[in-house]
Amino acid sequence: MHRPPAAESQIAEELAAVRPGLLSRYTSELPGARAAVLTRLWRALAHEPLPWLTGRVSGAHSLALRLADGRTLHGPHADPYATGAYVTAVRLDRERYDDPARLMTALGVPHGPAFAAELAHSTASLALSRAGADHPKEWPAKVPSAEGRRTDWEWEQRVVDGHPYHPNCRSRPGFSVADQLAYGPEHGPVVRLGTVPVPEADCLLTGDWPAELRDGDHLLLPVHPWQAEHVLRRSYDPWRPARPLMSLRTLALPGGPHVKTALSARLTSSVRDISVYSVRSAATLSDFAGELAARTDGLLHVTRTLGAATAGSPGLAALLREPPEVYAGPGEHVVPVAALATTSLPGSPAWLTAFTRLALTVGLRLLDLGVALEAHGQNLLAVLSADGTPLRLVYRDLADIRVSPARLARHGITPPALTGRLVTDDESTLRRKLFGSLVAGALAATAGSGPALATALRAALPDLPPGPDLTSLRDGPLPAKALTLMRLSPDRSGDIWTNLPHPRAVPAPGQG
């Protein structure tokens, strides 16, 4: 019999106190949440370069993973691009495990206990997120807004499961149940943002700062209530109500810009804040990205950063960004790519091919020019016609792109005045950034499986202009971040990568 981990019991106790009406649904969602997180963990065990795994043996109907201590893990073949929860249990020698946290604890690997605690929290939080969700897959979507289309935050709250491939897809350490209900977009809350006054002389400011966020010689920096209470530990002045987006720390003001706040919480892998570097480069990046988007024949828009400010600390900073909705024409929908899987559209091979062709046309064009986008399902949005046809793309959040001065120079483009981690001419780094986020991330999650992604790529790639980047995409394995290895390597900084088998090499379900 499964004994609930402490995280599951703790969330149940808190839920009984703050929202007892959700408790029964939460309990019923736990088995599915365990399978969803276990599937993500099994993907990592099967495909990441984990140092304590010494061999992988693929049989006719299953996969065996040999551990350095002589034990063996047994489970199903692992499709690295699948998003369904197809792993309900695995065996470690003769012991059966249906809970990812229990499995990680039993593996007994370095840094495993801390990661097991994160997995337990991710599972329990995922069940909580699913407890209040009811979003049928349909298109056209039922539209509740007077404008005849869903608003940006309405699309974002449909993304219930978080990261499609990270075992910590819903890990929110430091957030109580009350916090998750109050701030998690999947729960549909309204968040009352506040402001903190800071002398303008003590701030770094780029771009324009609106009059309503000024008070004499002070800037009023927008602050998330959780940040004010748990990190800044100071009072703040109420400002405006807003709707949280997928990233949790970015919120949509009604009829206004998106506000990216500092929120120093660990979500999936990283502590989310806003660095001084990001603020300093925000205006330069925004202007440069707009110029580059103009070279895509109208297929890409980049949301402008209107203003960015920091009080010299990653914990007290904010960016104001243009909402993607401004790029929607009459009858068009702007949908985050992560939300496409919540519609019926990807079920059509023709639609999936058209979307794949559009995304790769834009991504490869910018890569050839000299910019690798971090085009995962949160940053990339699709502009769709009323019948769902992919028309063009919108990209937001330039904080983690990569810029190649050498490639830009080959096209006669003056590189922007940037230094630091965003600038590189390394071909491997540039391709990893785009292919890891767009192909192994956004497109794979939209397709939902390796075979479906392979079919879309097979149909779309012949229509794309030839070049070394396309050749690398067509012939080589696909890069992806080794998300679990990164969590198990706290002493290493930066990204760790793995290579996934090309989608065409992934067998269809039921095949060895």
C-alpha positions in Angstrom: 0.0 0.0 0.0 1.3 3.5 -0.9 2.1 5.6 2.2 1.7 9.3 1.4 5.0 11.2 1.6 5.1 14.1 4.1 4.5 16.7 1.3 1.3 15.0 0.3 0.0 14.9 3.8 1.1 18.4 4.6 -0.7 19.8 1.6 -3.8 17.8 2.5 -3.8 19.2 6.0 -3.3 22.8 4.8 -6.0 22.3 2.2 -8.5 21.0 4.7 -8.0 24.3 6.6 -8.0 26.8 3.8 -10.1 25.2 1.0 -11.8 22.0 2.3 -14.0 21.8 -0.8 -10.9 20.8 -2.9 -9.7 18.1 -0.6 -11.5 15.2 -2.2 -10.5 16.2 -5.7 -6.9 16.7 -4.5 -6.8 13.2 -3.1 -8.2 11.7 -6.3 -5.6 13.5 -8.4 -2.6 12.2 -6.4 -2.1 8.9 -8.4 -2.1 10.7 -11.7 0.3 13.4 -10.4 2.7 10.6 -9.1 2.6 9.0 -12.6 3.2 12.4 -14.3 6.3 13.2 -12.2 7.5 9.6 -12.4 7.3 9.7 -16.2 9.4 12.9 -16.2 11.9 11.3 -13.8 12.1 8.0 -15.9 12.8 10.1 -19.0 15.8 11.6 -17.2 17.0 8.2 -16.0 16.8 6.9 -19.5 18.4 9.8 -21.4 20.6 11.9 -19.1 24.4 11.3 -18.5 23.9 10.4 -14.8 27.2 9.2 -13.4 25.8 6.4 -11.2 24.2 4.7 -14.2 26.6 2.4 -16.0 24.5 0.9 -18.7 21.1 0.9 -20.5 19.7 -2.2 -22.1 16.7 -1.9 -24.4 14.7 -5.1 -24.7 11.7 -6.0 -26.8 9.2 -4.6 -24.4 11.1 -2.8 -21.6 14.2 -0.8 -20.7 16.8 -1.9 -18.0 19.1 0.6 -16.4 22.1 -0.8 -14.6 23.3 1.1 -11.5 27.0 1.3 -10.4 26.2 -0.6 -7.2 24.9 -3.6 -9.2 21.2 -3.1 -8.9 18.9 -2.8 -12.0 16.0 -0.5 -12.7 13.3 -1.9 -15.0 10.6 0.2 -16.8 9.0 0.9 -20.1 10.8 2.3 -23.2 11.3 6.0 -22.6 10.1 8.4 -25.4 12.0 11.6 -24.5 9.4 13.7 -26.2 6.2 12.1 -24.8 4.1 14.3 -22.5 1.5 11.7 -21.3 2.0 10.0 -18.0 2.8 6.6 -19.3 5.0 5.4 -16.5 2.9 4.3 -13.6 5.5 2.2 -11.8 9.1 0.9 -12.2 11.0 -1.9 -10.5 14.3 -1.5 -8.6 15.4 -5.2 -8.7 12.2 -6.8 -7.3 10.8 -3.8 -5.5 8.0 -1.9 -7.2 7.9 1.9 -7.0 5.0 4.1 -8.1 6.1 7.2 -6.3 9.0 9.3 -7.7 10.2 10.5 -4.3 10.3 7.0 -2.9 12.2 5.8 -5.9 14.8 8.6 -5.7 15.3 7.9 -2.0 15.8 4.2 -2.7 18.4 4.9 -5.4 20.7 6.3 -2.6 22.7 8.6 -5.0 24.6 11.7 -4.0 22.2 14.7 -3.4 19.3 12.3 -3.9 17.5 13.0 -0.5 17.2 16.7 -1.3 15.9 16.0 -4.8 13.5 13.4 -3.4 12.0 16.1 -1.2 11.6 18.4 -4.3 9.9 15.5 -6.2 7.5 14.9 -3.3 6.6 18.6 -3.3 6.2 18.7 -7.1 3.8 15.7 -7.0 1.7 17.1 -4.2 1.6 20.6 -5.8 0.7 19.1 -9.2 -2.3 17.3 -7.6 -3.3 20.5 -6.0 -3.0 22.3 -9.4 -5.1 19.7 -11.1 -7.7 19.6 -8.4 -9.4 22.8 -9.6 -8.7 22.5 -13.3 -11.3 21.6 -15.9 -10.2 22.7 -19.4 -11.6 20.5 -22.2 -9.5 20.3 -25.4 -11.4 22.3 -28.0 -11.1 24.7 -30.9 -12.4 27.3 -31.3 -12.1 27.7 -27.5 -15.1 28.8 -25.7 -14.5 32.5 -25.3 -15.7 34.2 -22.1 -14.4 37.7 -22.9 -16.3 40.5 -24.5 -13.5 41.1 -27.0 -14.4 37.8 -28.8 -11.2 36.0 -27.8 -9.5 34.8 -24.7 -7.2 37.3 -22.9 -3.6 36.4 -22.3 -4.1 35.4 -18.7 -7.0 33.2 -19.6 -4.8 31.1 -21.9 -2.0 31.0 -19.4 -4.2 29.6 -16.6 -5.0 26.6 -18.8 -1.4 25.4 -18.4 -1.9 23.3 -15.3 1.0 20.8 -15.3 3.9 23.3 -15.5 7.1 22.2 -17.3 6.3 19.3 -19.7 9.6 17.5 -19.0 11.0 18.6 -15.7 10.3 16.3 -12.7 10.0 19.5 -10.6 7.2 20.6 -12.9 5.2 22.0 -10.0 7.8 22.3 -7.2 7.2 25.5 -5.4 9.2 25.3 -2.1 8.4 28.1 0.3 4.8 28.3 -1.0 2.1 27.2 1.4 -1.2 25.9 0.0 -2.7 29.4 0.7 0.2 30.9 -1.3 -0.4 28.5 -4.3 -4.1 29.2 -4.3 -3.5 33.0 -4.1 -0.7 33.3 -6.7 -0.7 30.2 -9.0 -2.1 31.1 -12.4 -3.8 27.7 -12.7 -6.0 28.6 -9.7 -7.2 31.8 -11.5 -6.5 34.3 -8.8 -6.3 38.1 -8.9 -3.1 39.3 -7.3 -2.9 42.8 -5.8 0.5 44.1 -6.7 2.2 46.7 -4.5 4.9 49.3 -4.9 8.0 50.1 -2.9 9.4 53.7 -3.1 13.1 53.9 -3.8 15.1 57.1 -4.5 15.7 57.3 -8.2 19.3 58.2 -7.5 19.7 54.7 -6.0 18.2 52.9 -9.0 19.4 51.7 -12.3 16.7 52.6 -14.8 16.5 51.8 -18.6 13.8 52.7 -21.0 10.8 54.7 -19.9 9.2 54.6 -16.4 5.5 55.7 -16.3 4.3 58.6 -14.3 2.0 56.5 -12.1 5.1 54.7 -10.9 6.9 57.9 -9.8 6.6 60.0 -6.7 8.7 63.1 -6.8 12.4 61.9 -6.8 11.4 58.3 -6.0 10.6 55.5 -8.3 7.8 53.2 -7.2 9.0 49.6 -8.0 6.2 47.1 -8.4 6.5 44.2 -5.9 4.9 40.8 -5.7 3.1 40.3 -2.3 5.0 37.0 -1.7 8.3 38.7 -2.3 7.5 41.6 0.1 6.4 39.3 2.9 9.0 36.5 2.6 12.1 38.1 1.1 12.0 41.9 1.5 10.2 41.6 4.8 8.8 45.1 4.5 5.5 46.8 4.0 4.4 48.1 0.6 1.7 50.3 -0.8 -1.2 48.7 -2.7 -1.1 49.4 -6.4 -3.1 47.5 -9.0 -4.8 44.1 -9.4 -3.2 41.8 -11.9 -3.5 38.2 -13.2 -0.5 35.9 -12.9 0.9 34.3 -16.0 2.7 31.0 -16.4 6.0 32.2 -15.0 4.2 33.2 -11.7 6.3 36.3 -11.3 5.0 38.0 -14.4 1.5 39.4 -14.2 -0.9 41.0 -16.7 -2.4 44.4 -15.7 -6.0 44.8 -17.1 -5.6 46.9 -20.3 -2.0 47.5 -19.5 1.5 46.1 -19.7 2.8 42.8 -18.3 4.8 43.4 -15.1 7.8 41.1 -14.5 8.4 41.2 -10.7 11.3 39.8 -8.7 10.1 36.6 -7.0 13.0 35.0 -5.2 11.6 31.5 -5.1 13.0 28.3 -6.6 10.6 27.2 -9.4 11.6 23.9 -11.2 15.4 24.5 -11.2 16.2 28.2 -10.7 15.7 30.9 -8.2 13.7 33.5 -10.1 14.7 37.1 -9.7 15.8 40.0 -11.9 19.5 40.6 -12.2 21.1 44.0 -12.5 22.6 42.6 -15.8 19.0 42.0 -17.2 17.9 45.5 -16.3 21.0 47.1 -17.7 20.7 45.3 -21.0 16.8 45.4 -21.3 16.5 48.5 -23.5 19.4 47.6 -25.8 18.0 44.1 -26.3 14.5 45.4 -26.9 15.5 47.8 -29.6 17.8 45.3 -31.2 15.2 42.5 -31.2 12.7 44.8 -32.9 15.1 45.5 -35.7 15.9 41.9 -36.2 12.2 40.9 -36.2 11.7 43.3 -39.0 13.8 40.9 -41.1 11.3 38.0 -40.8 8.8 39.3 -43.4 6.2 39.8 -40.7 6.4 36.3 -39.3 7.7 37.4 -35.9 6.9 40.1 -33.4 8.9 40.7 -30.3 7.2 42.3 -27.3 9.0 45.5 -26.4 10.4 46.1 -22.9 8.9 49.5 -22.0 11.0 50.1 -18.9 13.2 48.3 -16.4 14.4 49.3 -13.0 16.3 47.9 -10.1 17.3 49.1 -6.7 20.6 47.4 -7.2 19.4 44.1 -5.9 17.9 41.1 -7.8 15.3 40.9 -5.0 13.8 44.4 -5.7 13.5 45.0 -9.5 10.8 45.1 -12.1 10.3 45.1 -15.9 7.3 46.5 -17.8 6.7 44.7 -21.0 4.3 45.1 -23.9 1.5 42.5 -23.8 1.5 40.0 -26.7 -2.1 40.7 -27.4 -1.2 43.9 -29.2 -0.1 41.8 -32.2 -3.5 40.1 -32.7 -5.6 41.3 -35.5 -9.4 41.1 -35.7 -10.6 37.6 -35.0 -7.1 36.3 -34.2 -5.9 34.6 -31.0 -2.5 34.9 -29.4 -1.8 31.7 -27.6 1.3 30.7 -25.6 2.8 27.6 -27.2 2.6 25.8 -23.9 -1.2 26.2 -24.0 -1.6 24.7 -27.5 -1.5 21.2 -26.0 -4.7 22.2 -24.1 -6.6 22.6 -27.3 -7.5 20.0 -30.0 -5.3 21.6 -32.6 -2.2 19.4 -32.3 -4.3 16.3 -32.9 -4.3 17.3 -36.6 -1.1 16.2 -38.4 -1.6 18.9 -41.0 -1.9 21.6 -38.4 1.1 20.3 -36.5 3.2 20.4 -39.7 2.1 23.9 -40.5 3.0 25.1 -37.0 6.3 23.3 -37.0 7.2 24.8 -40.4 6.4 28.3 -39.2 8.3 28.0 -35.9 11.4 26.5 -37.6 11.3 29.1 -40.4 11.5 31.9 -37.9 13.9 30.2 -35.5 16.4 29.2 -38.1 16.2 32.5 -39.9 17.1 34.4 -36.7 19.8 31.8 -35.9 21.3 32.4 -39.3 21.2 36.2 -38.7 22.9 35.7 -35.3 20.4 35.3 -32.6 19.4 32.1 -30.8 16.0 32.4 -29.1 15.1 30.7 -25.9 11.9 29.6 -27.7 10.3 27.3 -25.1 6.6 27.1 -24.7 6.4 30.0 -22.2 8.4 32.6 -24.2 6.9 31.7 -27.6 3.4 32.5 -28.6 1.4 31.6 -31.8 -0.9 34.0 -33.6 -3.8 31.9 -34.8 -6.7 32.7 -37.1 -10.2 32.1 -36.0 -10.1 28.6 -37.4 -6.7 27.9 -35.7 -4.4 28.3 -38.7 -0.9 29.4 -37.5 -0.2 32.8 -39.0 2.9 34.2 -37.2 4.7 34.2 -33.9 5.3 36.5 -30.9 8.3 36.2 -28.7 8.7 37.6 -25.2 11.4 37.8 -22.6 14.8 38.4 -24.0 16.7 37.8 -20.8 18.3 34.5 -21.9 18.8 34.6 -25.7 22.3 34.3 -27.3 23.7 36.8 -29.7 26.6 36.0 -32.1 28.5 39.1 -33.3 30.3 37.0 -36.0 27.0 35.9 -37.6 25.5 39.4 -37.3 28.6 40.8 -39.0 28.3 38.3 -41.9 24.9 39.8 -42.6 26.1 43.4 -42.3 24.3 43.9 -39.0 25.9 46.0 -36.3 26.1 43.9 -33.1 24.3 45.5 -30.1 26.3 47.0 -27.3 26.2 43.9 -25.1 28.7 42.0 -23.0 28.5 39.0 -20.7 26.7 35.7 -21.0 24.4 36.7 -23.8 27.2 37.1 -26.3 28.8 34.0 -27.9 30.0 32.9 -31.3 30.2 29.2 -30.3 28.2 27.2 -32.8 27.3 24.5 -30.4 26.1 26.9 -27.8 23.9 28.8 -30.3 22.3 25.6 -31.7 21.8 24.2 -28.2 19.9 27.3 -27.2 17.5 27.2 -30.1 17.1 23.5 -30.7 16.9 22.6 -27.0 14.2 25.1 -26.3 12.2 25.1 -29.6 12.5 21.6 -31.0 13.1 19.4 -27.9 10.9 21.7 -25.9 8.1 23.7 -27.5 7.5 21.6 -30.6 8.0 18.3 -28.8 5.5 19.2 -26.1 3.0 20.4 -28.7 3.3 17.2 -30.6 3.2 15.1 -27.5 5.4 12.2 -28.7 8.5 11.3 -30.6 6.6 9.7 -33.6 4.3 12.7 -33.9 7.2 15.1 -33.8 9.1 13.1 -36.3 6.1 13.1 -38.7 5.9 16.9 -38.4 9.6 17.4 -38.9 9.7 15.1 -41.9 7.0 17.1 -43.6 8.3 20.5 -42.6 12.0 20.4 -43.1 12.1 20.0 -46.9 10.4 23.4 -47.2 13.2 25.2 -45.2 16.2 27.0 -46.7 19.3 24.8 -46.6 22.2 25.6 -44.4 24.5 24.1 -41.7 22.0 24.8 -38.9 19.3 22.9 -40.8 21.7 20.1 -41.5 22.6 19.8 -37.8 18.9 19.7 -36.9 18.1 17.1 -39.6 21.0 14.7 -39.1 22.1 14.9 -35.5 20.6 14.1 -32.1 18.7 16.9 -30.4 20.2 18.8 -27.5 18.2 19.2 -24.3 19.0 20.4 -20.8 19.8 17.5 -18.4 17.3 18.8 -15.9 17.6 16.1 -13.3 21.4 16.0 -13.5 21.4 19.7 -12.9 19.3 19.3 -9.7 21.6 16.5 -8.6 24.7 18.7 -9.2 24.4 21.6 -6.8 28.1 22.3 -7.0 28.0 22.9 -10.7 26.8 26.2 -12.1 25.2 26.8 -15.5 23.4 24.4 -17.8 24.3 20.8 -18.2 23.3 19.2 -21.6 22.4 15.8 -22.9 21.7 14.6 -26.4 18.3 13.0 -27.1 17.8 10.5 -29.9 16.4 12.1 -33.1 12.6 11.9 -33.1 12.7 9.6 -36.1 14.6 7.1 -34.0 11.9 6.9 -31.3 9.7 3.8 -31.8 5.9 4.1 -31.8 4.1 3.0 -28.7 4.2 -0.8 -28.4 7.4 -1.2 -30.4 10.8 -2.0 -29.0 
